[in-house]
Amino acid sequence: MKPFHAFRIRVNKLFAPMRSARIARRYRTLGGGPATILSNNCAAGRMLHDLGLRLDTPTVNLWMTFSDFLDFVEGMPESLEGNLEEVCGSGEGNPVADLRFGGRSVRLHFLHEATFASAKADWERRRERVNPARTFLVATDNSNATEEELDRFLRLPWPKRMFVKDAWKAERLGGAGVLVHGDFREGFNVHDFPGWFGQTHYQRSLDFASWVAGTPPSSG
């Protein structure tokens, strides 16, 4: 990592807690309450933290492909009760597990967990907190989503947003009102800091405090 880039990251990390605190205050001012955010990367945990909420979601400190995310959400509530089986020899340096339910299998990569036992315990504790009436979906196109997969995503009954890079996907999702950020650069990461004052791409691109606070309970 270049020294200038490393310096900018350090500066942003100094400002990040203050920015999160402002988002949480604004969310409370808007009358926001407990919510579940499901994502196929770390966005769910990061957003709930910014909102000052408990982690009422099992999708924390992990990633899965967009395709697997669709299977997971489409399979709810059965998928929440699925069995986690450790995948040995993945070579990733972090726990990996297959979530099995109803004849389906979803692979979960627990990036920030030390052991499979801790990953499983955290998953099973947090899955009990999911509130279907206050669930929001935040997806990232991390596996080259197809048009059929985008259609599946749009049919899901919960409020949803999606980060994409390809122009045709941005046009497709923008027309449906669920596009967050049509960023076309390679290596784009929603958690990166584009500037200097602790604001991440997902914070800049999505006013999730207003979105979550202003969305009435869902029947999904």
C-alpha positions as CSV (number, residue, x, y, z in Angstrom):
1,M,0.0,0.0,0.0
2,K,1.4,3.4,-0.9
3,P,2.2,5.7,2.0
4,F,-0.3,8.4,0.9
5,H,-3.1,5.9,0.6
6,A,-2.3,4.5,4.0
7,F,-2.2,8.0,5.5
8,R,-5.7,8.8,4.0
9,I,-7.1,5.5,5.5
10,R,-5.8,6.5,9.0
11,V,-7.3,9.9,8.7
12,N,-10.7,8.5,7.6
13,K,-10.7,6.0,10.5
14,L,-10.3,8.9,12.9
15,F,-13.4,10.6,11.5
16,A,-15.5,7.4,11.0
17,P,-16.8,7.1,14.6
18,M,-18.0,10.7,14.6
19,R,-19.8,10.1,11.3
20,S,-21.5,7.0,12.6
21,A,-22.6,8.8,15.7
22,R,-24.2,11.5,13.5
23,I,-26.0,8.9,11.4
24,A,-27.3,7.3,14.6
25,R,-28.6,10.6,16.0
26,R,-30.3,11.4,12.8
27,Y,-31.9,7.9,12.7
28,R,-33.3,8.5,16.2
29,T,-34.6,11.9,15.2
30,L,-36.4,10.4,12.3
31,G,-38.1,8.0,14.7
32,G,-36.3,4.9,13.5
33,G,-36.6,1.7,15.5
34,P,-35.2,-1.8,15.5
35,A,-34.6,-3.3,12.1
36,T,-33.0,-6.3,10.3
37,I,-30.7,-5.7,7.3
38,L,-29.6,-8.7,5.3
39,S,-26.7,-8.4,2.9
40,N,-24.2,-10.6,1.0
41,N,-21.2,-8.9,2.5
42,C,-20.4,-6.8,5.6
43,A,-22.8,-4.0,4.7
44,A,-25.5,-5.3,7.0
45,G,-23.4,-5.1,10.1
46,R,-21.8,-1.8,9.2
47,M,-25.2,-0.1,8.5
48,L,-26.8,-1.4,11.7
49,H,-23.8,-0.2,13.6
50,D,-24.1,3.3,12.0
51,L,-27.7,3.4,12.9
52,G,-26.9,2.6,16.5
53,L,-28.9,-0.7,16.4
54,R,-28.3,-4.2,17.7
55,L,-27.1,-6.7,15.1
56,D,-30.5,-8.2,14.4
57,T,-29.2,-10.1,11.4
58,P,-27.0,-13.2,10.9
59,T,-25.3,-11.7,7.9
60,V,-22.4,-10.1,9.9
61,N,-18.7,-10.5,9.3
62,L,-19.2,-12.7,6.2
63,W,-19.7,-12.7,2.5
64,M,-21.6,-14.9,0.0
65,T,-22.1,-14.6,-3.7
66,F,-25.1,-12.7,-4.9
67,S,-26.5,-16.0,-6.3
68,D,-26.2,-17.7,-2.9
69,F,-27.8,-14.6,-1.3
70,L,-30.8,-15.0,-3.5
71,D,-31.2,-18.6,-2.5
72,F,-30.8,-17.7,1.2
73,V,-33.4,-14.9,1.1
74,E,-35.9,-16.8,-1.1
75,G,-35.6,-19.7,1.3
76,M,-36.6,-17.8,4.4
77,P,-37.7,-18.6,7.0
78,E,-36.5,-22.2,6.3
79,S,-33.0,-21.0,5.5
80,L,-32.7,-19.4,8.9
81,E,-33.1,-22.8,10.5
82,G,-30.7,-24.5,8.1
83,N,-27.8,-26.5,9.3
84,L,-24.3,-25.1,9.1
85,E,-21.6,-27.5,8.0
86,E,-17.9,-26.6,8.1
87,V,-16.0,-26.7,4.8
88,C,-12.5,-28.0,5.6
89,G,-9.5,-27.3,3.5
90,S,-10.8,-24.1,1.8
91,G,-7.4,-22.4,2.0
92,E,-9.0,-19.1,2.7
93,G,-7.5,-18.6,6.2
94,N,-11.0,-18.0,7.7
95,P,-13.9,-20.3,8.5
96,V,-16.1,-21.4,5.5
97,A,-19.4,-23.2,5.9
98,D,-22.3,-24.5,3.8
99,L,-25.8,-23.6,5.0
100,R,-28.1,-26.5,4.0
101,F,-31.8,-26.2,3.9
102,G,-34.6,-27.6,1.7
103,G,-32.3,-29.2,-0.8
104,R,-30.3,-26.1,-1.2
105,S,-26.8,-25.2,-0.2
106,V,-25.4,-21.7,0.4
107,R,-21.7,-21.1,1.0
108,L,-20.8,-18.6,3.7
109,H,-17.3,-17.1,4.1
110,F,-16.8,-15.8,7.6
111,L,-14.1,-13.3,7.0
112,H,-13.8,-11.9,10.5
113,E,-14.3,-15.0,12.6
114,A,-11.4,-16.9,14.2
115,T,-13.0,-20.4,14.3
116,F,-16.0,-22.3,12.8
117,A,-17.3,-22.7,16.3
118,S,-17.5,-19.0,17.0
119,A,-18.9,-18.3,13.5
120,K,-21.7,-20.9,14.1
121,A,-22.5,-19.6,17.5
122,D,-22.8,-16.0,16.3
123,W,-24.9,-17.1,13.3
124,E,-27.3,-19.1,15.4
125,R,-27.7,-16.4,18.0
126,R,-28.3,-13.6,15.5
127,R,-30.7,-15.6,13.3
128,E,-33.2,-15.7,16.1
129,R,-33.4,-11.8,16.0
130,V,-34.5,-11.5,12.4
131,N,-37.8,-9.5,12.2
132,P,-39.5,-10.3,8.8
133,A,-41.8,-7.2,9.2
134,R,-38.8,-4.9,9.5
135,T,-36.3,-6.6,7.1
136,F,-34.3,-4.7,4.5
137,L,-32.1,-6.2,1.7
138,V,-28.8,-4.6,0.7
139,A,-27.0,-6.6,-2.1
140,T,-23.7,-6.1,-4.0
141,D,-23.1,-7.6,-7.4
142,N,-20.0,-9.6,-6.4
143,S,-20.6,-12.6,-8.7
144,N,-21.5,-11.1,-12.1
145,A,-25.3,-11.2,-11.7
146,T,-27.4,-12.3,-14.7
147,E,-30.6,-10.7,-15.9
148,E,-32.6,-13.6,-14.5
149,E,-30.9,-13.1,-11.1
150,L,-31.8,-9.4,-11.1
151,D,-35.4,-10.3,-11.8
152,R,-35.4,-12.7,-8.9
153,F,-34.0,-10.0,-6.7
154,L,-36.7,-7.5,-7.8
155,R,-39.4,-10.1,-6.9
156,L,-38.3,-10.4,-3.3
157,P,-41.0,-9.0,-1.0
158,W,-38.8,-6.8,1.2
159,P,-37.5,-3.3,0.7
160,K,-34.2,-3.6,-1.2
161,R,-31.3,-1.8,-2.7
162,M,-28.3,-3.0,-4.8
163,F,-24.8,-1.8,-5.7
164,V,-23.7,-2.7,-9.2
165,K,-20.9,-1.7,-11.6
166,D,-22.3,-2.6,-15.1
167,A,-24.1,0.0,-17.0
168,W,-27.0,-2.3,-18.2
169,K,-27.6,-3.4,-14.6
170,A,-27.6,0.2,-13.4
171,E,-30.2,1.0,-16.0
172,R,-32.3,-2.1,-15.1
173,L,-32.3,-1.5,-11.4
174,G,-32.5,2.3,-11.7
175,G,-35.8,1.9,-13.6
176,A,-37.1,-0.3,-10.8
177,G,-36.0,2.2,-8.1
178,V,-33.6,-0.1,-6.2
179,L,-30.2,1.1,-7.6
180,V,-27.8,2.4,-5.0
181,H,-24.7,3.2,-7.0
182,G,-23.9,2.5,-10.6
183,D,-20.1,2.7,-10.2
184,F,-18.2,1.2,-13.1
185,R,-14.7,1.2,-11.8
186,E,-12.9,-2.1,-11.3
187,G,-12.1,-2.8,-7.6
188,F,-14.9,-0.7,-6.3
189,N,-15.7,-1.6,-2.7
190,V,-18.7,-0.1,-0.9
191,H,-16.7,0.1,2.3
192,D,-13.9,2.1,0.9
193,F,-13.4,5.8,1.8
194,P,-13.6,8.0,-1.3
195,G,-12.6,11.1,0.5
196,W,-11.0,12.3,3.7
197,F,-13.7,12.6,6.5
198,G,-14.7,9.1,7.4
199,Q,-17.5,8.7,4.8
200,T,-17.7,5.4,3.0
201,H,-19.1,4.7,-0.4
202,Y,-22.2,3.1,1.0
203,Q,-22.8,6.1,3.3
204,R,-22.4,8.6,0.5
205,S,-24.5,6.6,-2.0
206,L,-27.4,5.5,0.2
207,D,-29.3,7.6,2.8
208,F,-30.1,4.4,4.7
209,A,-31.2,6.3,7.8
210,S,-34.1,7.9,6.0
211,W,-34.8,4.7,4.0
212,V,-35.0,2.4,7.0
213,A,-36.8,4.9,9.3
214,G,-39.3,6.0,6.6
215,T,-40.3,2.5,5.4
216,P,-43.5,1.1,7.0
217,P,-43.5,-2.5,8.2
218,S,-43.5,-5.1,5.4
219,S,-45.8,-8.1,5.0
220,G,-42.8,-10.1,3.6
